[in-house]
Amino acid sequence: MGVERRHVPVLLKEVMQALRPKRGQVVVDCTVGLGGHSAELLRKGVRVIGLDLDPANLEAARDRLEIQGGDFELRHANFAGLPTVLGELGLEGVDGVLADLGVSSPHIDDARRGFSYRRPGPLDMRMDPTRGKTAAELVNTMGEEELAKAILELGNEESAPQIAQLIVQRRPLRMTQELMALVCKARDFTLERAAGAKLHPAARTFQALRMLVNRELPNLERLLAVLPACLKPGGTAAILSFHSGEDRLVKQAFRDGERSGAYAKTSPEPILATAAEQERNPRSRSAKLRWARRHKARG
Ligand SMILES: C[S@@+](CC[C@H](N)C(=O)[O-])C[C@H]1O[C@@H](n2cnc3c(N)ncnc32)[C@H](O)[C@@H]1O
């Protein structure tokens, strides 16, 4: 199956309604992934700067965007460093910034990346395999309390203390399946029962570790802090989040920005996928889109 058919961009129509892209404008897609949202931006005649932490996704995006055609440039960069990227490109500000947070389908589908509790692979989980500590390095070195706190806060996992205790007793861990089995044991699930569960008992722990490995909340906080200065007057930021902690940060930053005058207007409520989209694309079920627009230039 081709990338075009396999990857369905979430809330595509709603993201375009928020960004209102016009021919000749410049939009940064902070999380180009497989190029789904970016392809639509190119269709609207926009110049797209696409960033991603994952070099393999950048290559997949390049293939897709070359087929689409248009003015685009891709960079292997963390969106936390957006001002540096704009500086390197000689841009003082852009008309739109999009971030579609989290992982992409190849991260989960490729067992060698170590994101999936369903596929045996090295316990890695780095979106950028060229730098940073792997999930194995973190679980094998962190203190028990620190681990429990991360699993509780990032995974909303109530059994976090039992899981952290068992990790510390049994480490070193090297493979996804070792961690998965250990979480099942800490949560009193047999592997058979776990495999049939609606929400796999290891899902929340894997999510927490992924967010920790990739510094997802600190990166988002940094992006939110620099966003207003990266937008031209009248420019819009749109952020799609899939985790309550992320959505809280976005909501708060946009609200504070509206109060302080950094933004003229923000989305009053999070925009959710329609029932039809949720049916078609299960990933859209937990998506929340928020946008913020800067004041237009005076005079
Ligand atoms: C949900 S996918 C984006 C999908 C994309 N919107 C599409 O339609 O194909 C999220 C992407 O963001 C990337 N990513 C996550 N955190 C990032 C960060 N801090 N800086 C740059 N890219 C990041 C991931 O590697 C992944 O490819």
The ligand as an SDF file (V2000), in Angstrom:
LIG
                    3D

 27 29  0  0  0  0  0  0  0  0999 V2000
    1.5450   12.8300   13.5660 C   0  0  0  0  0  0  0  0  0  0  0  0
    2.9730   12.8820   12.6260 S   0  0  0  0  0  0  0  0  0  0  0  0
    2.6230   14.1300   11.4440 C   0  0  0  0  0  0  0  0  0  0  0  0
    1.8130   13.6580   10.2760 C   0  0  0  0  0  0  0  0  0  0  0  0
    1.6670   14.7100    9.1780 C   0  0  0  0  0  0  0  0  0  0  0  0
    0.8640   15.8190    9.6240 N   0  0  0  0  0  0  0  0  0  0  0  0
    1.0770   14.1020    7.9410 C   0  0  0  0  0  0  0  0  0  0  0  0
   -0.0390   14.4680    7.5670 O   0  0  0  0  0  0  0  0  0  0  0  0
    1.7320   13.2550    7.3340 O   0  0  0  0  0  0  0  0  0  0  0  0
    4.0720   13.7120   13.7070 C   0  0  0  0  0  0  0  0  0  0  0  0
    5.4700   13.8870   13.1330 C   0  0  0  0  0  0  0  0  0  0  0  0
    6.1220   14.8760   13.9180 O   0  0  0  0  0  0  0  0  0  0  0  0
    7.4560   14.5210   14.1320 C   0  0  0  0  0  0  0  0  0  0  0  0
    7.8730   15.2150   15.3660 N   0  0  0  0  0  0  0  0  0  0  0  0
    7.4730   14.9730   16.6220 C   0  0  0  0  0  0  0  0  0  0  0  0
    8.0410   15.8450   17.4710 N   0  0  0  0  0  0  0  0  0  0  0  0
    8.7770   16.7020   16.7190 C   0  0  0  0  0  0  0  0  0  0  0  0
    9.5950   17.8260   17.0280 C   0  0  0  0  0  0  0  0  0  0  0  0
    9.7770   18.2460   18.2800 N   0  0  0  0  0  0  0  0  0  0  0  0
   10.1890   18.4880   15.9990 N   0  0  0  0  0  0  0  0  0  0  0  0
   10.0280   18.0530   14.7170 C   0  0  0  0  0  0  0  0  0  0  0  0
    9.2880   16.9710   14.3730 N   0  0  0  0  0  0  0  0  0  0  0  0
    8.6690   16.3040   15.3600 C   0  0  0  0  0  0  0  0  0  0  0  0
    7.4320   13.0050   14.2120 C   0  0  0  0  0  0  0  0  0  0  0  0
    8.6890   12.4560   13.8670 O   0  0  0  0  0  0  0  0  0  0  0  0
    6.3430   12.6550   13.1870 C   0  0  0  0  0  0  0  0  0  0  0  0
    6.8980   12.4150   11.9180 O   0  0  0  0  0  0  0  0  0  0  0  0
  1  2  1  0
  2  3  1  0
  2 10  1  0
  3  4  1  0
  4  5  1  0
  5  6  1  0
  5  7  1  0
  7  8  2  0
  7  9  1  0
 10 11  1  0
 11 12  1  0
 11 26  1  0
 12 13  1  0
 13 14  1  0
 13 24  1  0
 14 15  1  0
 14 23  1  0
 15 16  2  0
 16 17  1  0
 17 18  1  0
 17 23  2  0
 18 19  1  0
 18 20  2  0
 20 21  1  0
 21 22  2  0
 22 23  1  0
 24 25  1  0
 24 26  1  0
 26 27  1  0
M  CHG  2   2   1   9  -1
M  END
$$$$
